[in-house]
Amino acid sequence: PIAGAPVTVSGQPGRTRSGSDGGWFYFFRPDQAATNVTVTATLPDGRTQSRSPVPVQPRSTVIVESFRIA
């Protein structure tokens, strides 16, 4: 796991960072419509990996597959 890696969600404001266990979370606005987003993680050396499409449904929890950046 990489701690402190920035994680962004396409079309959404702000970003989050991974915790010491590599896990992360992002909260959408309560009125978020159903949509597909791209989630991108960035390592300290600038390498990135994205997951897309990630379907987001109103008032639900979405689990994104783990990032494996080699």
N, CA, C and O atoms as a Tinker XYZ file with bonds, in Angstrom:
   280  protein
     1  N      0.817000   -1.200000    0.000000    73     2
     2  CA     0.000000    0.000000    0.000000    64     1     3
     3  C      0.857000    1.260000    0.000000    63     2     4     5
     4  O      1.931000    1.297000    0.600000    81     3
     5  N      0.374000    2.272000   -0.671000    73     3     6
     6  CA     1.066000    3.558000   -0.732000    64     5     7
     7  C      0.244000    4.576000    0.063000    63     6     8     9
     8  O     -0.906000    4.849000   -0.279000    81     7
     9  N      0.820000    5.123000    1.098000    73     7    10
    10  CA     0.149000    6.151000    1.887000    64     9    11
    11  C      0.365000    7.514000    1.240000    63    10    12    13
    12  O      1.441000    7.795000    0.712000    81    11
    13  N     -0.652000    8.350000    1.284000    73    11    14
    14  CA    -0.520000    9.725000    0.809000    64    13    15
    15  C     -0.630000    9.913000   -0.684000    63    14    16    17
    16  O     -0.354000   11.006000   -1.178000    81    15
    17  N     -1.024000    8.886000   -1.428000    73    15    18
    18  CA    -1.170000    9.023000   -2.880000    64    17    19
    19  C     -2.439000    9.815000   -3.183000    63    18    20    21
    20  O     -3.506000    9.476000   -2.673000    81    19
    21  N     -2.345000   10.872000   -4.011000    73    19    22
    22  CA    -3.547000   11.615000   -4.380000    64    21    23
    23  C     -4.469000   10.750000   -5.244000    63    22    24    25
    24  O     -4.009000   10.017000   -6.119000    81    23
    25  N     -5.774000   10.848000   -4.985000    73    23    26
    26  CA    -6.788000   10.139000   -5.763000    64    25    27
    27  C     -7.800000   11.183000   -6.221000    63    26    28    29
    28  O     -8.348000   11.927000   -5.408000    81    27
    29  N     -8.045000   11.232000   -7.535000    73    27    30
    30  CA    -9.018000   12.172000   -8.087000    64    29    31
    31  C    -10.162000   11.413000   -8.737000    63    30    32    33
    32  O    -10.015000   10.265000   -9.157000    81    31
    33  N    -11.307000   12.086000   -8.810000    73    31    34
    34  CA   -12.507000   11.532000   -9.432000    64    33    35
    35  C    -12.909000   12.504000  -10.536000    63    34    36    37
    36  O    -13.170000   13.677000  -10.269000    81    35
    37  N    -12.959000   12.015000  -11.784000    73    35    38
    38  CA   -13.249000   12.893000  -12.911000    64    37    39
    39  C    -14.573000   13.619000  -12.746000    63    38    40    41
    40  O    -15.568000   13.042000  -12.309000    81    39
    41  N    -14.566000   14.909000  -13.109000    73    39    42
    42  CA   -15.782000   15.701000  -13.054000    64    41    43
    43  C    -16.207000   16.129000  -11.669000    63    42    44    45
    44  O    -17.280000   16.711000  -11.507000    81    43
    45  N    -15.382000   15.852000  -10.655000    73    43    46
    46  CA   -15.728000   16.169000   -9.272000    64    45    47
    47  C    -14.683000   17.116000   -8.690000    63    46    48    49
    48  O    -13.509000   17.049000   -9.053000    81    47
    49  N    -15.109000   17.994000   -7.791000    73    47    50
    50  CA   -14.153000   18.920000   -7.174000    64    49    51
    51  C    -13.256000   18.215000   -6.163000    63    50    52    53
    52  O    -13.631000   17.199000   -5.579000    81    51
    53  N    -12.088000   18.764000   -5.973000    73    51    54
    54  CA   -11.187000   18.280000   -4.936000    64    53    55
    55  C    -10.588000   16.924000   -5.245000    63    54    56    57
    56  O    -10.754000   16.366000   -6.330000    81    55
    57  N     -9.895000   16.428000   -4.262000    73    55    58
    58  CA    -9.282000   15.099000   -4.344000    64    57    59
    59  C     -9.142000   14.580000   -2.931000    63    58    60    61
    60  O     -9.407000   15.296000   -1.965000    81    59
    61  N     -8.727000   13.340000   -2.816000    73    59    62
    62  CA    -8.485000   12.743000   -1.516000    64    61    63
    63  C     -7.092000   12.115000   -1.551000    63    62    64    65
    64  O     -6.442000   12.118000   -2.596000    81    63
    65  N     -6.642000   11.593000   -0.457000    73    63    66
    66  CA    -5.333000   10.913000   -0.391000    64    65    67
    67  C     -5.524000    9.561000    0.278000    63    66    68    69
    68  O     -6.389000    9.389000    1.136000    81    67
    69  N     -4.707000    8.620000   -0.129000    73    67    70
    70  CA    -4.774000    7.291000    0.476000    64    69    71
    71  C     -4.222000    7.337000    1.900000    63    70    72    73
    72  O     -3.326000    8.122000    2.212000    81    71
    73  N     -4.775000    6.482000    2.747000    73    71    74
    74  CA    -4.329000    6.380000    4.132000    64    73    75
    75  C     -3.124000    5.460000    4.254000    63    74    76    77
    76  O     -2.600000    4.980000    3.249000    81    75
    77  N     -2.694000    5.219000    5.460000    73    75    78
    78  CA    -1.504000    4.393000    5.698000    64    77    79
    79  C     -1.668000    2.969000    5.189000    63    78    80    81
    80  O     -0.677000    2.295000    4.907000    81    79
    81  N     -2.914000    2.500000    5.068000    73    79    82
    82  CA    -3.164000    1.160000    4.547000    64    81    83
    83  C     -3.429000    1.155000    3.043000    63    82    84    85
    84  O     -3.736000    0.111000    2.468000    81    83
    85  N     -3.311000    2.324000    2.405000    73    83    86
    86  CA    -3.557000    2.428000    0.965000    64    85    87
    87  C     -5.030000    2.654000    0.634000    63    86    88    89
    88  O     -5.367000    2.929000   -0.518000    81    87
    89  N     -5.907000    2.541000    1.623000    73    87    90
    90  CA    -7.332000    2.753000    1.383000    64    89    91
    91  C     -7.657000    4.233000    1.252000    63    90    92    93
    92  O     -6.902000    5.085000    1.720000    81    91
    93  N     -8.767000    4.530000    0.624000    73    91    94
    94  CA    -9.183000    5.918000    0.453000    64    93    95
    95  C    -10.698000    5.974000    0.335000    63    94    96    97
    96  O    -11.348000    4.950000    0.124000    81    95
    97  N    -11.257000    7.161000    0.470000    73    95    98
    98  CA   -12.689000    7.359000    0.269000    64    97    99
    99  C    -12.925000    8.747000   -0.294000    63    98   100   101
   100  O    -12.108000    9.651000   -0.120000    81    99
   101  N    -14.042000    8.903000   -0.964000    73    99   102
   102  CA   -14.452000   10.179000   -1.550000    64   101   103
   103  C    -15.957000   10.293000   -1.358000    63   102   104   105
   104  O    -16.693000    9.353000   -1.658000    81   103
   105  N    -16.411000   11.417000   -0.869000    73   103   106
   106  CA   -17.841000   11.627000   -0.653000    64   105   107
   107  C    -18.402000   12.516000   -1.762000    63   106   108   109
   108  O    -17.896000   13.611000   -2.007000    81   107
   109  N    -19.449000   12.035000   -2.427000    73   107   110
   110  CA   -20.155000   12.823000   -3.420000    64   109   111
   111  C    -21.222000   13.659000   -2.727000    63   110   112   113
   112  O    -21.634000   13.362000   -1.605000    81   111
   113  N    -21.659000   14.702000   -3.408000    73   111   114
   114  CA   -22.760000   15.512000   -2.892000    64   113   115
   115  C    -24.007000   14.635000   -2.762000    63   114   116   117
   116  O    -24.168000   13.686000   -3.529000    81   115
   117  N    -24.883000   14.931000   -1.813000    73   115   118
   118  CA   -26.100000   14.122000   -1.639000    64   117   119
   119  C    -27.007000   14.111000   -2.868000    63   118   120   121
   120  O    -27.767000   13.163000   -3.065000    81   119
   121  N    -26.936000   15.154000   -3.697000    73   119   122
   122  CA   -27.790000   15.227000   -4.882000    64   121   123
   123  C    -27.085000   14.733000   -6.154000    63   122   124   125
   124  O    -27.536000   15.020000   -7.263000    81   123
   125  N    -25.980000   13.991000   -5.994000    73   123   126
   126  CA   -25.231000   13.479000   -7.146000    64   125   127
   127  C    -26.116000   12.564000   -7.984000    63   126   128   129
   128  O    -26.719000   11.624000   -7.467000    81   127
   129  N    -26.189000   12.845000   -9.276000    73   127   130
   130  CA   -26.953000   12.001000  -10.198000    64   129   131
   131  C    -26.143000   10.755000  -10.557000    63   130   132   133
   132  O    -24.926000   10.722000  -10.373000    81   131
   133  N    -26.820000    9.744000  -11.066000    73   131   134
   134  CA   -26.129000    8.547000  -11.544000    64   133   135
   135  C    -25.212000    8.942000  -12.693000    63   134   136   137
   136  O    -25.607000    9.702000  -13.578000    81   135
   137  N    -24.006000    8.433000  -12.678000    73   135   138
   138  CA   -23.025000    8.775000  -13.710000    64   137   139
   139  C    -21.900000    7.752000  -13.686000    63   138   140   141
   140  O    -21.811000    6.933000  -12.771000    81   139
   141  N    -21.045000    7.806000  -14.694000    73   139   142
   142  CA   -19.803000    7.030000  -14.714000    64   141   143
   143  C    -18.648000    8.002000  -14.546000    63   142   144   145
   144  O    -18.637000    9.071000  -15.156000    81   143
   145  N    -17.676000    7.635000  -13.718000    73   143   146
   146  CA   -16.513000    8.485000  -13.484000    64   145   147
   147  C    -15.237000    7.684000  -13.729000    63   146   148   149
   148  O    -15.257000    6.458000  -13.838000    81   147
   149  N    -14.142000    8.409000  -13.812000    73   147   150
   150  CA   -12.814000    7.802000  -13.860000    64   149   151
   151  C    -12.111000    8.163000  -12.562000    63   150   152   153
   152  O    -12.081000    9.331000  -12.174000    81   151
   153  N    -11.546000    7.170000  -11.889000    73   151   154
   154  CA   -10.809000    7.382000  -10.648000    64   153   155
   155  C     -9.331000    7.189000  -10.973000    63   154   156   157
   156  O     -8.941000    6.173000  -11.549000    81   155
   157  N     -8.505000    8.179000  -10.595000    73   155   158
   158  CA    -7.078000    8.129000  -10.904000    64   157   159
   159  C     -6.256000    8.278000   -9.635000    63   158   160   161
   160  O     -6.485000    9.191000   -8.842000    81   159
   161  N     -5.292000    7.373000   -9.445000    73   159   162
   162  CA    -4.346000    7.438000   -8.330000    64   161   163
   163  C     -2.986000    7.832000   -8.887000    63   162   164   165
   164  O     -2.595000    7.382000   -9.964000    81   163
   165  N     -2.261000    8.682000   -8.145000    73   163   166
   166  CA    -0.948000    9.155000   -8.576000    64   165   167
   167  C      0.086000    8.820000   -7.509000    63   166   168   169
   168  O     -0.103000    9.142000   -6.336000    81   167
   169  N      1.184000    8.173000   -7.914000    73   167   170
   170  CA     2.280000    7.874000   -6.994000    64   169   171
   171  C      3.177000    9.099000   -6.826000    63   170   172   173
   172  O      3.130000   10.011000   -7.651000    81   171
   173  N      3.985000    9.135000   -5.779000    73   171   174
   174  CA     4.891000   10.272000   -5.578000    64   173   175
   175  C      5.826000   10.532000   -6.764000    63   174   176   177
   176  O      6.237000   11.672000   -6.978000    81   175
   177  N      6.169000    9.492000   -7.541000    73   175   178
   178  CA     7.061000    9.693000   -8.691000    64   177   179
   179  C      6.302000   10.131000   -9.952000    63   178   180   181
   180  O      6.897000   10.269000  -11.020000    81   179
   181  N      4.993000   10.347000   -9.823000    73   179   182
   182  CA     4.192000   10.851000  -10.939000    64   181   183
   183  C      3.481000    9.802000  -11.768000    63   182   184   185
   184  O      2.630000   10.145000  -12.589000    81   183
   185  N      3.808000    8.516000  -11.576000    73   183   186
   186  CA     3.089000    7.472000  -12.313000    64   185   187
   187  C      1.641000    7.436000  -11.860000    63   186   188   189
   188  O      1.340000    7.688000  -10.693000    81   187
   189  N      0.742000    7.121000  -12.792000    73   187   190
   190  CA    -0.677000    7.073000  -12.471000    64   189   191
   191  C     -1.299000    5.781000  -12.964000    63   190   192   193
   192  O     -0.758000    5.083000  -13.823000    81   191
   193  N     -2.455000    5.489000  -12.388000    73   191   194
   194  CA    -3.294000    4.411000  -12.890000    64   193   195
   195  C     -4.734000    4.837000  -12.684000    63   194   196   197
   196  O     -5.081000    5.441000  -11.669000    81   195
   197  N     -5.574000    4.512000  -13.669000    73   195   198
   198  CA    -6.981000    4.898000  -13.609000    64   197   199
   199  C     -7.885000    3.681000  -13.696000    63   198   200   201
   200  O     -7.518000    2.644000  -14.249000    81   199
   201  N     -9.072000    3.834000  -13.139000    73   199   202
   202  CA   -10.140000    2.846000  -13.249000    64   201   203
   203  C    -11.321000    3.557000  -13.900000    63   202   204   205
   204  O    -11.760000    4.612000  -13.442000    81   203
   205  N    -11.829000    2.955000  -14.981000    73   203   206
   206  CA   -12.943000    3.563000  -15.693000    64   205   207
   207  C    -13.650000    2.512000  -16.525000    63   206   208   209
   208  O    -12.983000    1.606000  -17.025000    81   207
   209  N    -14.924000    2.577000  -16.699000    73   207   210
   210  CA   -15.824000    3.472000  -15.994000    64   209   211
   211  C    -16.160000    2.914000  -14.612000    63   210   212   213
   212  O    -16.263000    1.703000  -14.422000    81   211
   213  N    -16.325000    3.814000  -13.667000    73   211   214
   214  CA   -16.778000    3.452000  -12.333000    64   213   215
   215  C    -18.197000    4.003000  -12.203000    63   214   216   217
   216  O    -18.375000    5.220000  -12.146000    81   215
   217  N    -19.210000    3.135000  -12.153000    73   215   218
   218  CA   -20.588000    3.613000  -12.064000    64   217   219
   219  C    -20.910000    4.124000  -10.662000    63   218   220   221
   220  O    -20.666000    3.443000   -9.666000    81   219
   221  N    -21.457000    5.324000  -10.603000    73   219   222
   222  CA   -21.862000    5.941000   -9.342000    64   221   223
   223  C    -23.381000    6.043000   -9.342000    63   222   224   225
   224  O    -23.978000    6.549000  -10.293000    81   223
   225  N    -23.991000    5.569000   -8.290000    73   223   226
   226  CA   -25.443000    5.645000   -8.127000    64   225   227
   227  C    -25.754000    6.542000   -6.931000    63   226   228   229
   228  O    -25.013000    6.536000   -5.948000    81   227
   229  N    -26.834000    7.309000   -7.001000    73   227   230
   230  CA   -27.186000    8.177000   -5.876000    64   229   231
   231  C    -27.330000    7.385000   -4.573000    63   230   232   233
   232  O    -27.898000    6.293000   -4.543000    81   231
   233  N    -26.804000    7.965000   -3.515000    73   231   234
   234  CA   -26.947000    7.432000   -2.154000    64   233   235
   235  C    -26.517000    5.966000   -2.029000    63   234   236   237
   236  O    -27.210000    5.151000   -1.420000    81   235
   237  N    -25.376000    5.654000   -2.607000    73   235   238
   238  CA   -24.872000    4.287000   -2.520000    64   237   239
   239  C    -23.365000    4.302000   -2.301000    63   238   240   241
   240  O    -22.704000    5.323000   -2.491000    81   239
   241  N    -22.841000    3.168000   -1.905000    73   239   242
   242  CA   -21.404000    3.003000   -1.734000    64   241   243
   243  C    -20.856000    2.282000   -2.954000    63   242   244   245
   244  O    -21.430000    1.290000   -3.405000    81   243
   245  N    -19.755000    2.774000   -3.485000    73   243   246
   246  CA   -19.121000    2.174000   -4.651000    64   245   247
   247  C    -17.739000    1.685000   -4.232000    63   246   248   249
   248  O    -16.968000    2.432000   -3.629000    81   247
   249  N    -17.433000    0.453000   -4.546000    73   247   250
   250  CA   -16.106000   -0.093000   -4.254000    64   249   251
   251  C    -15.324000   -0.131000   -5.559000    63   250   252   253
   252  O    -15.769000   -0.706000   -6.552000    81   251
   253  N    -14.144000    0.496000   -5.539000    73   251   254
   254  CA   -13.290000    0.552000   -6.721000    64   253   255
   255  C    -12.207000   -0.510000   -6.577000    63   254   256   257
   256  O    -11.597000   -0.646000   -5.516000    81   255
   257  N    -11.975000   -1.257000   -7.643000    73   255   258
   258  CA   -10.936000   -2.289000   -7.629000    64   257   259
   259  C     -9.603000   -1.695000   -7.209000    63   258   260   261
   260  O     -9.306000   -0.546000   -7.537000    81   259
   261  N     -8.798000   -2.462000   -6.490000    73   259   262
   262  CA    -7.512000   -1.995000   -6.011000    64   261   263
   263  C     -6.603000   -1.576000   -7.165000    63   262   264   265
   264  O     -6.623000   -2.176000   -8.240000    81   263
   265  N     -5.807000   -0.536000   -6.920000    73   263   266
   266  CA    -4.821000   -0.095000   -7.896000    64   265   267
   267  C     -3.543000   -0.892000   -7.688000    63   266   268   269
   268  O     -3.114000   -1.105000   -6.555000    81   267
   269  N     -2.950000   -1.323000   -8.762000    73   267   270
   270  CA    -1.665000   -2.022000   -8.712000    64   269   271
   271  C     -0.755000   -1.327000   -9.722000    63   270   272   273
   272  O     -0.838000   -1.581000  -10.923000    81   271
   273  N      0.109000   -0.451000   -9.224000    73   271   274
   274  CA     1.010000    0.297000  -10.099000    64   273   275
   275  C      2.386000   -0.335000   -9.989000    63   274   276   277
   276  O      3.007000   -0.328000   -8.926000    81   275
   277  N      2.846000   -0.877000  -11.095000    73   275   278
   278  CA     4.140000   -1.571000  -11.088000    64   277   279
   279  C      5.237000   -0.695000  -11.653000    63   278   280
   280  O      6.390000   -1.119000  -11.722000    81   279
